[in-house]
Amino acid sequence: MFRHCVLSLALVSLLASGAAAQTTIKVATVAPVNSSYHKALLDMGAEWEAKTSGRVKLTVYAGGTQGSEEATLRMMRPGVDQLQGNLLTSGLSSIDDAFSVFGIPFFFASDAEGQHVLERLAPMLEKRLEAKGFKLLAWGSAGWVQLFSKTPITTLAEVKAAKLFTTQGDDRMVQWYKQNGFHPVALNSGDIPAQLRLSTGMIDAAPMPPYLASLMQVFRDAKYMLDVDVAPLFGALVLTNAAWSKISAADQAVVMATAKAAEKRLLGEAAKLDEVSIAAMKTRGLTVNTPDAKALASFRAEADRLVSTIKGTLVPADVYDMAQRERDAYRKTKK
């Protein structure tokens, strides 16, 4: 009888340890449901579960159902732990302002240039994230930010005059806009379509990539797009260090390898998605305003002056210098 008791206890212990080894990662994203980003996460999660024999599972809350990126980051705090992961864009800057370097207007001239700098800065940025409690699994791109507006905009002066959407929660960016003569309105990104639809809405212009503008049907009311690549919208999938530590070393290797495969997809699809989206929106009434060479040069010259005020304020000076150094070195190789 004693032997049977020992075996029973051993079996209970084994079952308990097997149950403890199962980890469900709850991930939030403001990316729309059924968007390419949402589908990439779902596909990645299916691989996690299959390749770890169900020990690591992924639940995705898309479409901003859990709130803004700021709100979902609060849900990841120690002691709260309602979420363990996040696919973030602007929210990365609220964790560490070094990530704001990718949002500098007109700092990058092409996808290749932006991704080159991202590759060079990634190790440093990942260490900064880890020091603040997060493990970066994969980078991604949502495409190039363009400006969509209810009335035609072709000059920087007209951009400044517009009631311009900016992300809620980034108070320093709001102040920077105001100090440089813009009229920013901080909102949750999910509020953009409704506010543009109103004749007396809080905003009349919103910067975003064309694919997102298409998904959110922004072009129905903001029928004009300024054809000027403002900045690439990079993002990243992050987990809390606490959640990451609950996954065994063997399963961590599987999770990371699968995430890196998803990264290629998240980084590689953006340009084509934007191209296809612009073409589709034009058939449904979107007007694309492309500045001529003189107007574009004037636009960029004024923008460069504004950008100089970002270094050391919105972006740490050492991070700004590193990005500029890597960007310029890349440009020399392409001359």
C-alpha positions as a Markdown table, in Angstrom:
| # | Residue | x | y | z |
|---|---|---|---|---|
| 1 | Met | 0.0 | 0.0 | 0.0 |
| 2 | Phe | 2.9 | 2.4 | 0.8 |
| 3 | Arg | 4.3 | 1.6 | -2.6 |
| 4 | His | 1.0 | 2.5 | -4.3 |
| 5 | Cys | 0.9 | 5.8 | -2.4 |
| 6 | Val | 4.4 | 6.7 | -3.5 |
| 7 | Leu | 3.6 | 5.9 | -7.1 |
| 8 | Ser | 0.4 | 7.9 | -6.9 |
| 9 | Leu | 2.2 | 10.9 | -5.4 |
| 10 | Ala | 4.8 | 10.6 | -8.1 |
| 11 | Leu | 2.1 | 10.6 | -10.8 |
| 12 | Val | 0.4 | 13.6 | -9.3 |
| 13 | Ser | 3.8 | 15.4 | -9.2 |
| 14 | Leu | 4.5 | 14.5 | -12.8 |
| 15 | Leu | 1.1 | 15.7 | -14.0 |
| 16 | Ala | 1.5 | 18.9 | -12.0 |
| 17 | Ser | 4.9 | 19.6 | -13.5 |
| 18 | Gly | 3.5 | 19.0 | -17.0 |
| 19 | Ala | 0.6 | 21.4 | -16.4 |
| 20 | Ala | 3.0 | 24.0 | -15.1 |
| 21 | Ala | 5.1 | 23.7 | -18.3 |
| 22 | Gln | 2.1 | 24.8 | -20.4 |
| 23 | Thr | 2.3 | 28.5 | -21.1 |
| 24 | Thr | -0.4 | 30.6 | -22.8 |
| 25 | Ile | 0.9 | 34.0 | -24.1 |
| 26 | Lys | -1.9 | 36.6 | -24.5 |
| 27 | Val | -0.9 | 39.2 | -27.0 |
| 28 | Ala | -2.6 | 42.5 | -27.9 |
| 29 | Thr | -2.3 | 44.6 | -31.0 |
| 30 | Val | -4.2 | 47.5 | -32.5 |
| 31 | Ala | -3.6 | 46.0 | -35.9 |
| 32 | Pro | -7.1 | 45.4 | -37.5 |
| 33 | Val | -8.6 | 41.9 | -37.3 |
| 34 | Asn | -7.8 | 39.9 | -40.4 |
| 35 | Ser | -5.0 | 42.3 | -41.4 |
| 36 | Ser | -1.8 | 40.8 | -42.7 |
| 37 | Tyr | -0.2 | 41.5 | -39.2 |
| 38 | His | -3.0 | 39.7 | -37.4 |
| 39 | Lys | -2.8 | 36.7 | -39.7 |
| 40 | Ala | 1.0 | 36.6 | -39.3 |
| 41 | Leu | 0.5 | 36.4 | -35.5 |
| 42 | Leu | -2.1 | 33.7 | -35.8 |
| 43 | Asp | 0.1 | 31.6 | -38.1 |
| 44 | Met | 3.1 | 32.0 | -35.8 |
| 45 | Gly | 0.9 | 31.0 | -32.8 |
| 46 | Ala | -0.2 | 27.9 | -34.6 |
| 47 | Glu | 3.4 | 26.9 | -35.2 |
| 48 | Trp | 4.3 | 27.6 | -31.5 |
| 49 | Glu | 1.6 | 25.2 | -30.4 |
| 50 | Ala | 2.4 | 22.5 | -33.0 |
| 51 | Lys | 6.2 | 22.6 | -32.6 |
| 52 | Thr | 6.0 | 22.6 | -28.8 |
| 53 | Ser | 3.3 | 19.9 | -28.6 |
| 54 | Gly | 1.0 | 22.4 | -27.0 |
| 55 | Arg | 3.3 | 23.6 | -24.3 |
| 56 | Val | 3.3 | 27.1 | -25.7 |
| 57 | Lys | 0.1 | 28.6 | -26.9 |
| 58 | Leu | -0.8 | 32.0 | -28.3 |
| 59 | Thr | -4.0 | 34.0 | -27.9 |
| 60 | Val | -4.2 | 37.2 | -30.0 |
| 61 | Tyr | -6.5 | 40.2 | -29.2 |
| 62 | Ala | -6.5 | 42.2 | -32.4 |
| 63 | Gly | -8.2 | 45.4 | -33.5 |
| 64 | Gly | -7.5 | 47.3 | -30.3 |
| 65 | Thr | -10.1 | 45.3 | -28.4 |
| 66 | Gln | -7.9 | 45.6 | -25.2 |
| 67 | Gly | -7.4 | 49.4 | -25.6 |
| 68 | Ser | -4.6 | 51.6 | -26.9 |
| 69 | Glu | -1.0 | 50.5 | -26.9 |
| 70 | Glu | -0.5 | 52.6 | -23.7 |
| 71 | Ala | -3.4 | 50.8 | -22.0 |
| 72 | Thr | -2.2 | 47.4 | -23.1 |
| 73 | Leu | 1.3 | 48.1 | -21.8 |
| 74 | Arg | -0.2 | 48.8 | -18.4 |
| 75 | Met | -1.9 | 45.4 | -18.6 |
| 76 | Met | 1.6 | 43.8 | -18.9 |
| 77 | Arg | 3.0 | 45.3 | -15.7 |
| 78 | Pro | 4.2 | 42.9 | -12.9 |
| 79 | Gly | 1.4 | 42.2 | -10.6 |
| 80 | Val | -1.2 | 42.9 | -13.3 |
| 81 | Asp | -0.1 | 40.3 | -15.9 |
| 82 | Gln | -3.4 | 40.4 | -17.9 |
| 83 | Leu | -1.3 | 40.4 | -21.1 |
| 84 | Gln | 2.1 | 38.9 | -21.6 |
| 85 | Gly | 2.8 | 40.2 | -25.2 |
| 86 | Asn | 2.2 | 43.1 | -27.5 |
| 87 | Leu | 2.7 | 43.9 | -31.2 |
| 88 | Leu | 3.7 | 47.5 | -30.8 |
| 89 | Thr | 4.5 | 50.5 | -33.1 |
| 90 | Ser | 4.4 | 53.9 | -31.4 |
| 91 | Gly | 4.1 | 52.2 | -28.0 |
| 92 | Leu | 7.7 | 51.2 | -28.2 |
| 93 | Ser | 8.7 | 54.8 | -27.6 |
| 94 | Ser | 6.7 | 54.9 | -24.3 |
| 95 | Ile | 8.9 | 52.0 | -23.1 |
| 96 | Asp | 12.1 | 53.7 | -24.2 |
| 97 | Asp | 12.4 | 56.9 | -26.2 |
| 98 | Ala | 15.3 | 55.5 | -28.2 |
| 99 | Phe | 12.6 | 53.9 | -30.5 |
| 100 | Ser | 11.5 | 57.4 | -31.5 |
| 101 | Val | 14.5 | 57.5 | -33.8 |
| 102 | Phe | 12.5 | 55.7 | -36.5 |
| 103 | Gly | 9.7 | 58.2 | -36.4 |
| 104 | Ile | 11.9 | 61.2 | -37.4 |
| 105 | Pro | 10.3 | 62.8 | -40.5 |
| 106 | Phe | 12.3 | 62.5 | -43.7 |
| 107 | Phe | 15.3 | 60.9 | -41.9 |
| 108 | Phe | 15.2 | 57.8 | -44.2 |
| 109 | Ala | 14.9 | 57.9 | -47.9 |
| 110 | Ser | 14.0 | 54.3 | -48.7 |
| 111 | Asp | 12.9 | 50.9 | -47.3 |
| 112 | Ala | 16.4 | 49.5 | -47.7 |
| 113 | Glu | 17.9 | 52.5 | -45.9 |
| 114 | Gly | 15.5 | 52.2 | -43.0 |
| 115 | Gln | 15.9 | 48.5 | -42.6 |
| 116 | His | 19.7 | 48.8 | -42.7 |
| 117 | Val | 19.7 | 51.2 | -39.8 |
| 118 | Leu | 17.2 | 49.0 | -38.0 |
| 119 | Glu | 19.5 | 46.0 | -38.3 |
| 120 | Arg | 22.5 | 48.0 | -37.0 |
| 121 | Leu | 20.5 | 49.5 | -34.0 |
| 122 | Ala | 18.6 | 46.4 | -33.2 |
| 123 | Pro | 21.1 | 44.8 | -30.7 |
| 124 | Met | 21.3 | 48.0 | -28.7 |
| 125 | Leu | 17.5 | 48.6 | -28.7 |
| 126 | Glu | 16.8 | 45.0 | -27.7 |
| 127 | Lys | 19.2 | 45.4 | -24.7 |
| 128 | Arg | 17.4 | 48.6 | -23.7 |
| 129 | Leu | 14.1 | 46.8 | -23.8 |
| 130 | Glu | 15.4 | 43.8 | -21.8 |
| 131 | Ala | 16.6 | 46.2 | -19.1 |
| 132 | Lys | 13.0 | 47.5 | -18.8 |
| 133 | Gly | 11.4 | 44.0 | -18.5 |
| 134 | Phe | 10.7 | 43.0 | -22.2 |
| 135 | Lys | 12.0 | 40.4 | -24.6 |
| 136 | Leu | 11.9 | 41.3 | -28.3 |
| 137 | Leu | 10.9 | 38.4 | -30.5 |
| 138 | Ala | 10.4 | 40.0 | -33.9 |
| 139 | Trp | 10.6 | 43.3 | -35.7 |
| 140 | Gly | 8.0 | 44.4 | -38.3 |
| 141 | Ser | 7.0 | 47.2 | -40.6 |
| 142 | Ala | 3.6 | 48.7 | -41.2 |
| 143 | Gly | 4.8 | 50.6 | -44.2 |
| 144 | Trp | 5.6 | 54.3 | -44.9 |
| 145 | Val | 3.6 | 57.0 | -43.2 |
| 146 | Gln | 1.7 | 59.3 | -45.7 |
| 147 | Leu | -0.7 | 62.1 | -44.8 |
| 148 | Phe | -4.4 | 61.6 | -45.5 |
| 149 | Ser | -6.6 | 64.7 | -45.3 |
| 150 | Lys | -10.1 | 66.0 | -45.9 |
| 151 | Thr | -8.9 | 68.8 | -48.1 |
| 152 | Pro | -5.9 | 68.9 | -50.4 |
| 153 | Ile | -2.5 | 69.5 | -48.6 |
| 154 | Thr | 0.6 | 70.2 | -50.7 |
| 155 | Thr | 2.9 | 72.3 | -48.4 |
| 156 | Leu | 4.2 | 72.1 | -44.9 |
| 157 | Ala | 2.3 | 75.3 | -44.1 |
| 158 | Glu | -0.9 | 73.5 | -44.9 |
| 159 | Val | 0.2 | 70.6 | -42.8 |
| 160 | Lys | 0.7 | 73.0 | -39.9 |
| 161 | Ala | -2.7 | 74.5 | -40.3 |
| 162 | Ala | -4.5 | 71.1 | -40.2 |
| 163 | Lys | -6.0 | 69.5 | -37.1 |
| 164 | Leu | -3.5 | 66.7 | -37.1 |
| 165 | Phe | -4.0 | 63.3 | -35.5 |
| 166 | Thr | -1.2 | 62.2 | -33.1 |
| 167 | Thr | -1.1 | 59.2 | -30.9 |
| 168 | Gln | -2.6 | 59.5 | -27.5 |
| 169 | Gly | -0.2 | 59.1 | -24.6 |
| 170 | Asp | 2.8 | 60.6 | -26.2 |
| 171 | Asp | 2.7 | 64.0 | -24.4 |
| 172 | Arg | 6.2 | 65.0 | -25.4 |
| 173 | Met | 5.4 | 64.6 | -29.1 |
| 174 | Val | 2.2 | 66.7 | -28.7 |
| 175 | Gln | 4.3 | 69.5 | -27.1 |
| 176 | Trp | 6.9 | 69.2 | -29.9 |
| 177 | Tyr | 4.2 | 69.6 | -32.5 |
| 178 | Lys | 2.8 | 72.7 | -30.7 |
| 179 | Gln | 6.2 | 74.3 | -30.2 |
| 180 | Asn | 6.8 | 74.0 | -34.0 |
| 181 | Gly | 3.5 | 75.5 | -35.1 |
| 182 | Phe | 1.4 | 72.4 | -35.7 |
| 183 | His | -2.1 | 71.8 | -34.3 |
| 184 | Pro | -1.9 | 68.2 | -32.9 |
| 185 | Val | -4.9 | 66.4 | -31.5 |
| 186 | Ala | -4.1 | 63.3 | -29.4 |
| 187 | Leu | -6.5 | 60.5 | -29.9 |
| 188 | Asn | -6.7 | 56.7 | -29.8 |
| 189 | Ser | -6.0 | 55.4 | -33.3 |
| 190 | Gly | -9.4 | 53.6 | -33.3 |
| 191 | Asp | -11.1 | 57.0 | -33.1 |
| 192 | Ile | -9.6 | 58.3 | -36.4 |
| 193 | Pro | -12.4 | 57.1 | -38.8 |
| 194 | Ala | -15.2 | 58.5 | -36.7 |
| 195 | Gln | -13.6 | 61.8 | -36.2 |
| 196 | Leu | -12.8 | 62.3 | -39.9 |
| 197 | Arg | -16.4 | 61.4 | -40.7 |
| 198 | Leu | -17.8 | 64.3 | -38.7 |
| 199 | Ser | -18.1 | 67.7 | -40.3 |
| 200 | Thr | -16.9 | 69.2 | -37.0 |
| 201 | Gly | -14.5 | 66.4 | -36.1 |
| 202 | Met | -11.6 | 66.9 | -33.8 |
| 203 | Ile | -9.2 | 66.1 | -36.7 |
| 204 | Asp | -9.1 | 66.7 | -40.5 |
| 205 | Ala | -5.8 | 65.0 | -41.3 |
| 206 | Ala | -4.1 | 61.8 | -40.2 |
| 207 | Pro | -0.6 | 60.4 | -40.9 |
| 208 | Met | -0.6 | 56.7 | -41.5 |
| 209 | Pro | 0.5 | 54.0 | -44.0 |
| 210 | Pro | -1.7 | 53.5 | -47.0 |
| 211 | Tyr | -2.5 | 49.8 | -46.1 |
| 212 | Leu | -3.9 | 50.9 | -42.7 |
| 213 | Ala | -5.8 | 53.8 | -44.3 |
| 214 | Ser | -7.4 | 51.2 | -46.6 |
| 215 | Leu | -8.2 | 48.8 | -43.8 |
| 216 | Met | -9.7 | 51.5 | -41.6 |
| 217 | Gln | -11.6 | 53.0 | -44.6 |
| 218 | Val | -10.0 | 56.4 | -43.8 |
| 219 | Phe | -9.9 | 57.4 | -47.4 |
| 220 | Arg | -13.7 | 57.5 | -47.6 |
| 221 | Asp | -13.7 | 60.8 | -45.7 |
| 222 | Ala | -10.0 | 61.9 | -46.0 |
| 223 | Lys | -10.0 | 61.7 | -49.8 |
| 224 | Tyr | -6.6 | 63.3 | -50.3 |
| 225 | Met | -3.1 | 61.8 | -49.8 |
| 226 | Leu | 0.1 | 63.8 | -49.8 |
| 227 | Asp | 2.6 | 61.6 | -51.7 |
| 228 | Val | 5.6 | 62.2 | -49.5 |
| 229 | Asp | 7.2 | 59.4 | -47.6 |
| 230 | Val | 7.3 | 60.8 | -44.0 |
| 231 | Ala | 8.8 | 57.9 | -42.1 |
| 232 | Pro | 8.7 | 54.1 | -42.0 |
| 233 | Leu | 6.4 | 52.8 | -39.2 |
| 234 | Phe | 8.5 | 50.0 | -37.6 |
| 235 | Gly | 7.1 | 47.9 | -34.9 |
| 236 | Ala | 8.0 | 44.9 | -32.7 |
| 237 | Leu | 6.5 | 41.9 | -31.0 |
| 238 | Val | 7.6 | 41.9 | -27.3 |
| 239 | Leu | 6.9 | 39.6 | -24.4 |
| 240 | Thr | 7.4 | 40.3 | -20.7 |
| 241 | Asn | 10.6 | 38.9 | -19.3 |
| 242 | Ala | 8.5 | 37.1 | -16.7 |
| 243 | Ala | 6.5 | 35.3 | -19.4 |
| 244 | Trp | 9.6 | 34.5 | -21.4 |
| 245 | Ser | 11.3 | 32.9 | -18.3 |
| 246 | Lys | 8.3 | 30.5 | -17.9 |
| 247 | Ile | 9.1 | 28.9 | -21.2 |
| 248 | Ser | 11.7 | 26.1 | -21.2 |
| 249 | Ala | 15.0 | 26.7 | -22.9 |
| 250 | Ala | 14.2 | 24.1 | -25.6 |
| 251 | Asp | 10.8 | 25.7 | -26.3 |
| 252 | Gln | 12.3 | 29.2 | -26.2 |
| 253 | Ala | 14.5 | 28.2 | -29.1 |
| 254 | Val | 11.4 | 27.0 | -31.1 |
| 255 | Val | 9.5 | 30.2 | -30.2 |
| 256 | Met | 12.3 | 32.5 | -31.3 |
| 257 | Ala | 13.0 | 30.6 | -34.5 |
| 258 | Thr | 9.3 | 30.8 | -35.5 |
| 259 | Ala | 9.2 | 34.5 | -34.5 |
| 260 | Lys | 12.2 | 35.3 | -36.7 |
| 261 | Ala | 10.4 | 33.5 | -39.6 |
| 262 | Ala | 7.4 | 35.7 | -38.9 |
| 263 | Glu | 9.7 | 38.8 | -38.8 |
| 264 | Lys | 10.7 | 38.2 | -42.5 |
| 265 | Arg | 7.0 | 38.3 | -43.3 |
| 266 | Leu | 6.2 | 41.3 | -41.2 |
| 267 | Leu | 9.1 | 43.3 | -42.6 |
| 268 | Gly | 8.8 | 42.1 | -46.2 |
| 269 | Glu | 5.1 | 42.6 | -47.0 |
| 270 | Ala | 4.7 | 46.3 | -46.2 |
| 271 | Ala | 5.9 | 47.9 | -49.4 |
| 272 | Lys | 3.6 | 45.7 | -51.6 |
| 273 | Leu | 0.6 | 46.1 | -49.3 |
| 274 | Asp | 1.0 | 49.9 | -49.5 |
| 275 | Glu | 1.3 | 49.9 | -53.3 |
| 276 | Val | -1.7 | 47.7 | -53.8 |
| 277 | Ser | -3.7 | 49.7 | -51.3 |
| 278 | Ile | -3.0 | 53.1 | -53.0 |
| 279 | Ala | -4.1 | 51.7 | -56.4 |
| 280 | Ala | -7.3 | 50.3 | -54.9 |
| 281 | Met | -8.1 | 53.5 | -53.0 |
| 282 | Lys | -7.6 | 55.6 | -56.2 |
| 283 | Thr | -10.3 | 53.6 | -57.9 |
| 284 | Arg | -12.6 | 54.5 | -55.1 |
| 285 | Gly | -12.1 | 58.2 | -55.1 |
| 286 | Leu | -8.7 | 58.9 | -53.4 |
| 287 | Thr | -6.7 | 61.8 | -54.9 |
| 288 | Val | -3.0 | 61.5 | -54.6 |
| 289 | Asn | -1.1 | 64.9 | -54.6 |
| 290 | Thr | 2.5 | 64.5 | -55.6 |
| 291 | Pro | 4.7 | 67.7 | -55.1 |
| 292 | Asp | 6.9 | 68.7 | -58.0 |
| 293 | Ala | 10.7 | 68.7 | -57.4 |
| 294 | Lys | 10.8 | 72.4 | -56.3 |
| 295 | Ala | 8.0 | 72.0 | -53.9 |
| 296 | Leu | 9.4 | 68.8 | -52.5 |
| 297 | Ala | 12.8 | 70.4 | -52.0 |
| 298 | Ser | 11.2 | 73.3 | -50.1 |
| 299 | Phe | 9.2 | 70.9 | -48.0 |
| 300 | Arg | 12.2 | 68.8 | -47.1 |
| 301 | Ala | 14.4 | 71.9 | -46.3 |
| 302 | Glu | 11.8 | 73.1 | -43.8 |
| 303 | Ala | 11.3 | 69.6 | -42.4 |
| 304 | Asp | 15.1 | 69.3 | -41.9 |
| 305 | Arg | 15.1 | 72.4 | -39.8 |
| 306 | Leu | 12.3 | 71.0 | -37.6 |
| 307 | Val | 14.1 | 67.6 | -37.3 |
| 308 | Ser | 17.1 | 69.3 | -35.8 |
| 309 | Thr | 15.0 | 70.1 | -32.7 |
| 310 | Ile | 14.3 | 66.4 | -32.1 |
| 311 | Lys | 17.8 | 65.4 | -31.2 |
| 312 | Gly | 18.3 | 65.3 | -27.4 |
| 313 | Thr | 14.6 | 66.0 | -26.8 |
| 314 | Leu | 12.4 | 63.3 | -28.3 |
| 315 | Val | 15.3 | 61.1 | -29.3 |
| 316 | Pro | 18.4 | 60.6 | -27.1 |
| 317 | Ala | 21.4 | 62.3 | -28.7 |
| 318 | Asp | 23.6 | 59.2 | -28.7 |
| 319 | Val | 20.9 | 57.2 | -30.4 |
| 320 | Tyr | 20.2 | 59.9 | -33.0 |
| 321 | Asp | 24.0 | 60.2 | -33.7 |
| 322 | Met | 24.3 | 56.4 | -34.1 |
| 323 | Ala | 21.3 | 56.2 | -36.5 |
| 324 | Gln | 22.6 | 59.2 | -38.5 |
| 325 | Arg | 26.1 | 57.6 | -38.7 |
| 326 | Glu | 24.7 | 54.2 | -39.9 |
| 327 | Arg | 22.4 | 55.9 | -42.4 |
| 328 | Asp | 25.2 | 58.1 | -43.9 |
| 329 | Ala | 27.5 | 55.1 | -44.1 |
| 330 | Tyr | 24.8 | 53.2 | -46.0 |
| 331 | Arg | 24.3 | 56.1 | -48.4 |
| 332 | Lys | 28.0 | 56.1 | -49.3 |
| 333 | Thr | 27.9 | 52.5 | -50.3 |
| 334 | Lys | 25.0 | 53.2 | -52.7 |
| 335 | Lys | 26.6 | 56.2 | -54.5 |
